[in-house]
């Protein structure tokens, strides 16, 4: 097994949390402390942002050998100025097969919220959709960002826009625990992002799957453990 596969297994079993890995090549200047301050205020913590607070929150890691402080992977995803420099695999790659007025390939990058906003804006330009479809796309791209396997460094989240459907392919197959329930990855990350999603675009809204499937075909889900992938197919053809 490759080292990233071993680390991924440890993470999925709760023995190791990727969000708490220090980004050794980065320093605290690489995260936007204004965004960190906004997060703490939204969380009800009115305290000046200092190294102690960052370390306590898991946003920074202090090395034992030399006392250097580095942002954690989670902090880079949430508050990084240029996360793609340090985490080039943490992007959304969008394939446009239907509208020649826009690029056939679009890369959404930045913090998780910025990346999601950019992806949704591009998709809406390529194929304007109603609120039902918009909610379904936002729901599933949001879940892909949260539950992807960040140890899978040779794959991106990929979105394929086609005439009759949108496909979302996510690195990280769904895994089941001993009680046969699916294990959710990156819960530390999720607990922070629901605070940052203040406009309730992706994680704080009510998505009505039943209402969607009254008007469209069923959304299809494919779990592919052999390739460590999870695929969602959202139909776009109105059946009414």
VEXMIKE-910055 format. One record per residue (C-alpha): residue number from 1; chain; x negated, y negated, z; residue in three letters. Coordinates in steps of 0.05 Angstrom, whole numbers, plus 32768, in hexadecimal, padded with zeros to 4 digits. Each point is the difference from the previous one (the first is absolute). Example, Ala and Ser with C-alpha at 12.3 -4.5 7.8 and 13.67 -1.06 7.14 Angstrom:
2
PT   nr  kette     x     y     z  rest
PT    1      A  7F0A  805A  809C   Ala
PT    2      A  7FE5  7FBB  7FF3   Ser
END
This chain:
240
PT   nr  kette     x     y     z  rest
PT    1      A  8000  8000  8000   Unk
PT    2      A  7FEA  7FB9  7FF1   Unk
PT    3      A  7FF5  7FD2  803C   Unk
PT    4      A  803C  7FD5  7FED   Unk
PT    5      A  802C  803E  7FFF   Unk
PT    6      A  7FE9  8014  8046   Unk
PT    7      A  800C  7FB9  8019   Unk
PT    8      A  8045  7FFF  7FE0   Unk
PT    9      A  8013  8041  8024   Unk
PT   10      A  7FE9  7FE4  8043   Unk
PT   11      A  8028  7FC1  7FF3   Unk
PT   12      A  803F  8026  7FEE   Unk
PT   13      A  7FFC  802A  803F   Unk
PT   14      A  7FF9  7FC2  802C   Unk
PT   15      A  7FB8  800E  8014   Unk
PT   16      A  7FE4  7FC6  7FD9   Unk
PT   17      A  801E  7FBE  7FE8   Unk
PT   18      A  7FE6  7FE2  7FC0   Unk
PT   19      A  801B  7FBB  8012   Unk
PT   20      A  7FCC  7FFC  8038   Unk
PT   21      A  7FC4  800D  7FD4   Unk
PT   22      A  7FD1  7FC3  7FFE   Unk
PT   23      A  7FF1  7FE2  7FBC   Unk
PT   24      A  7FB4  7FFF  800A   Unk
PT   25      A  7FF1  7FD4  7FC4   Unk
PT   26      A  8032  7FCB  8017   Unk
PT   27      A  8000  7FCF  803A   Unk
PT   28      A  8035  7FD6  8021   Unk
PT   29      A  7FF8  7FC9  7FCC   Unk
PT   30      A  801F  8030  7FCE   Unk
PT   31      A  8044  7FFF  8022   Unk
PT   32      A  802F  7FC5  8002   Unk
PT   33      A  8004  7FED  804A   Unk
PT   34      A  803A  7FD1  7FF2   Unk
PT   35      A  8029  803C  7FE9   Unk
PT   36      A  7FEA  8026  803E   Unk
PT   37      A  8016  7FC6  802B   Unk
PT   38      A  8044  7FFE  7FDD   Unk
PT   39      A  8008  804B  800D   Unk
PT   40      A  7FF3  7FF8  804A   Unk
PT   41      A  8032  7FC7  8005   Unk
PT   42      A  8035  8029  7FDB   Unk
PT   43      A  7FF1  8038  8031   Unk
PT   44      A  800B  7FD0  803B   Unk
PT   45      A  7FB6  7FFC  8013   Unk
PT   46      A  7FEC  7FB7  8009   Unk
PT   47      A  7FB6  8008  800D   Unk
PT   48      A  7FC4  7FE2  7FDA   Unk
PT   49      A  7FE3  8032  7FCF   Unk
PT   50      A  7FBC  8016  801A   Unk
PT   51      A  7FD5  803E  7FFA   Unk
PT   52      A  801D  8020  803E   Unk
PT   53      A  8047  7FF9  7FE6   Unk
PT   54      A  7FED  801B  7FBB   Unk
PT   55      A  7FDE  803C  801F   Unk
PT   56      A  8039  800E  8030   Unk
PT   57      A  8032  7FFE  7FC7   Unk
PT   58      A  7FD6  802F  7FD5   Unk
PT   59      A  7FF2  7FCB  7FCD   Unk
PT   60      A  7FB5  8001  800D   Unk
PT   61      A  7FCE  8035  8016   Unk
PT   62      A  7FC1  7FF3  8028   Unk
PT   63      A  7FC5  802C  7FF0   Unk
PT   64      A  7FDF  801F  803D   Unk
PT   65      A  7FBA  7FFF  7FE4   Unk
PT   66      A  7FF8  7FB8  7FEC   Unk
PT   67      A  8040  7FDE  801A   Unk
PT   68      A  8013  7FE9  7FBA   Unk
PT   69      A  804A  7FF5  7FF6   Unk
PT   70      A  8022  8016  7FC0   Unk
PT   71      A  8049  7FFC  7FEA   Unk
PT   72      A  8025  8041  8001   Unk
PT   73      A  801D  801F  7FC1   Unk
PT   74      A  8045  7FEF  801A   Unk
PT   75      A  7FEE  7FB7  800A   Unk
PT   76      A  7FE3  7FFD  7FBA   Unk
PT   77      A  8041  801B  7FE3   Unk
PT   78      A  802A  7FD0  8028   Unk
PT   79      A  7FD6  7FC0  8002   Unk
PT   80      A  7FC5  8008  7FD2   Unk
PT   81      A  7FED  7FC5  7FD3   Unk
PT   82      A  7FEC  8030  7FC8   Unk
PT   83      A  8011  8047  8016   Unk
PT   84      A  7FF3  801D  7FBB   Unk
PT   85      A  7FB6  7FEF  8006   Unk
PT   86      A  7FF8  8030  803B   Unk
PT   87      A  803A  802F  7FF0   Unk
PT   88      A  8003  8003  7FB4   Unk
PT   89      A  8030  803B  8001   Unk
PT   90      A  8034  7FDA  8029   Unk
PT   91      A  8024  7FE0  7FC5   Unk
PT   92      A  803F  800C  7FD8   Unk
PT   93      A  7FF5  8010  7FB6   Unk
PT   94      A  803E  7FF1  7FD6   Unk
PT   95      A  800A  801D  7FBA   Unk
PT   96      A  802F  7FD9  7FD4   Unk
PT   97      A  801B  802B  7FC7   Unk
PT   98      A  803D  7FD6  7FEC   Unk
PT   99      A  7FF2  7FB5  7FFB   Unk
PT  100      A  7FCA  7FE8  7FD0   Unk
PT  101      A  8006  7FB8  801A   Unk
PT  102      A  7FD9  8015  803E   Unk
PT  103      A  7FBF  8026  800A   Unk
PT  104      A  8004  804C  7FF9   Unk
PT  105      A  7FD6  8006  803F   Unk
PT  106      A  8007  7FD5  803E   Unk
PT  107      A  7FD8  8005  8041   Unk
PT  108      A  8020  7FE8  8041   Unk
PT  109      A  7FCE  7FF5  8038   Unk
PT  110      A  7FF5  7FD9  8040   Unk
PT  111      A  801E  800C  8045   Unk
PT  112      A  8039  8032  8004   Unk
PT  113      A  8035  7FCA  7FFF   Unk
PT  114      A  7FDE  7FD9  7FC8   Unk
PT  115      A  7FF7  803F  7FD8   Unk
PT  116      A  8049  8014  8007   Unk
PT  117      A  8019  7FBA  7FEE   Unk
PT  118      A  7FD4  7FFE  7FC2   Unk
PT  119      A  8016  8046  7FE9   Unk
PT  120      A  804A  7FF0  8008   Unk
PT  121      A  7FF9  7FBD  7FDC   Unk
PT  122      A  7FDD  8021  7FC5   Unk
PT  123      A  8033  8039  7FFB   Unk
PT  124      A  8039  7FCE  8003   Unk
PT  125      A  7FE2  7FD9  7FC6   Unk
PT  126      A  7FF7  803E  7FD6   Unk
PT  127      A  8046  801B  800E   Unk
PT  128      A  8030  7FD3  8026   Unk
PT  129      A  802C  802C  802B   Unk
PT  130      A  803D  7FF9  802D   Unk
PT  131      A  7FFE  8001  804C   Unk
PT  132      A  800C  804B  8006   Unk
PT  133      A  7FC5  8012  7FD4   Unk
PT  134      A  7FD5  7FC9  8020   Unk
PT  135      A  800D  801C  8045   Unk
PT  136      A  7FEF  8047  7FEA   Unk
PT  137      A  7FBE  7FEA  7FE0   Unk
PT  138      A  7FEC  7FD5  803B   Unk
PT  139      A  8011  8039  8030   Unk
PT  140      A  7FD6  8034  7FDD   Unk
PT  141      A  7FC4  7FD5  7FEF   Unk
PT  142      A  8000  7FE8  8048   Unk
PT  143      A  8000  8048  8018   Unk
PT  144      A  7FC8  8012  7FD0   Unk
PT  145      A  7FD4  7FC9  801C   Unk
PT  146      A  800C  8016  8048   Unk
PT  147      A  7FFD  804C  7FF7   Unk
PT  148      A  7FC9  8006  7FCC   Unk
PT  149      A  7FC1  8027  8012   Unk
PT  150      A  7FCB  7FC9  8006   Unk
PT  151      A  7FCA  8036  8003   Unk
PT  152      A  8011  800F  7FB7   Unk
PT  153      A  7FCF  7FCE  7FE3   Unk
PT  154      A  8003  8017  7FB8   Unk
PT  155      A  804A  7FF2  7FF5   Unk
PT  156      A  802E  7FC3  8001   Unk
PT  157      A  804A  7FF8  800A   Unk
PT  158      A  801A  8000  7FB9   Unk
PT  159      A  8042  7FE6  7FE6   Unk
PT  160      A  8019  8013  7FBB   Unk
PT  161      A  8036  7FD3  7FE2   Unk
PT  162      A  8026  8026  7FCA   Unk
PT  163      A  8041  7FF3  7FDB   Unk
PT  164      A  802C  802B  802B   Unk
PT  165      A  7FD9  8008  8041   Unk
PT  166      A  7FC9  7FE8  802D   Unk
PT  167      A  7FCD  8032  801A   Unk
PT  168      A  7FD8  7FF4  803F   Unk
PT  169      A  7FC5  802E  800B   Unk
PT  170      A  7FE1  7FFD  8045   Unk
PT  171      A  7FBD  801E  8017   Unk
PT  172      A  8012  802B  803C   Unk
PT  173      A  802F  803B  7FFF   Unk
PT  174      A  8034  8005  8037   Unk
PT  175      A  7FEA  802F  8037   Unk
PT  176      A  802A  8028  8031   Unk
PT  177      A  7FF0  800C  8049   Unk
PT  178      A  800D  8040  8027   Unk
PT  179      A  8048  7FEB  800C   Unk
PT  180      A  800B  7FFC  7FB5   Unk
PT  181      A  8009  7FB5  8002   Unk
PT  182      A  7FD7  7FD3  7FD2   Unk
PT  183      A  7FC5  7FDC  801F   Unk
PT  184      A  7FFE  7FB5  7FF5   Unk
PT  185      A  7FBC  7FE4  7FF0   Unk
PT  186      A  7FE4  7FBD  8018   Unk
PT  187      A  8033  7FF2  8037   Unk
PT  188      A  7FD0  7FCD  801E   Unk
PT  189      A  8002  7FDA  7FBE   Unk
PT  190      A  804B  8006  7FFC   Unk
PT  191      A  800A  7FE4  8046   Unk
PT  192      A  7FDA  7FC1  7FEB   Unk
PT  193      A  801D  7FF7  7FBB   Unk
PT  194      A  8049  7FFE  8018   Unk
PT  195      A  7FED  7FC2  8026   Unk
PT  196      A  7FDD  7FE0  7FC4   Unk
PT  197      A  803B  800F  7FD3   Unk
PT  198      A  8025  7FC4  801D   Unk
PT  199      A  802B  7FF6  7FC2   Unk
PT  200      A  8019  8048  8006   Unk
PT  201      A  7FEF  8011  7FB8   Unk
PT  202      A  7FE1  8044  8009   Unk
PT  203      A  8005  801F  8046   Unk
PT  204      A  8036  7FDC  8028   Unk
PT  205      A  803B  8004  7FD1   Unk
PT  206      A  8037  8033  7FF7   Unk
PT  207      A  7FF8  8027  7FC0   Unk
PT  208      A  8041  8021  7FEA   Unk
PT  209      A  7FEC  803E  7FDB   Unk
PT  210      A  8048  801A  7FFB   Unk
PT  211      A  8018  7FBF  7FDF   Unk
PT  212      A  7FC6  8004  7FCF   Unk
PT  213      A  8011  8047  7FEB   Unk
PT  214      A  8049  7FED  7FF4   Unk
PT  215      A  7FE8  7FD5  7FC6   Unk
PT  216      A  7FC2  8026  7FEA   Unk
PT  217      A  7FE6  8047  7FFF   Unk
PT  218      A  7FE0  801C  803E   Unk
PT  219      A  7FBA  7FE9  8012   Unk
PT  220      A  7FD1  803B  7FF8   Unk
PT  221      A  7FC7  8011  802F   Unk
PT  222      A  7FC5  802E  7FF1   Unk
PT  223      A  7FCE  8015  8035   Unk
PT  224      A  7FC0  801C  7FE0   Unk
PT  225      A  7FD1  8019  8038   Unk
PT  226      A  7FD1  8022  7FCF   Unk
PT  227      A  7FEF  7FBB  7FE2   Unk
PT  228      A  800B  7FD9  8041   Unk
PT  229      A  8036  7FD6  7FDD   Unk
PT  230      A  8047  7FEB  800C   Unk
PT  231      A  802C  7FE8  7FC6   Unk
PT  232      A  8042  7FD9  8000   Unk
PT  233      A  802A  7FF7  7FC2   Unk
PT  234      A  8033  7FC7  8002   Unk
PT  235      A  8034  8004  7FC7   Unk
PT  236      A  8012  7FBE  7FDE   Unk
PT  237      A  803A  8015  7FD3   Unk
PT  238      A  8044  7FEB  801D   Unk
PT  239      A  802F  803C  7FFD   Unk
PT  240      A  8040  7FD5  8007   Unk
END
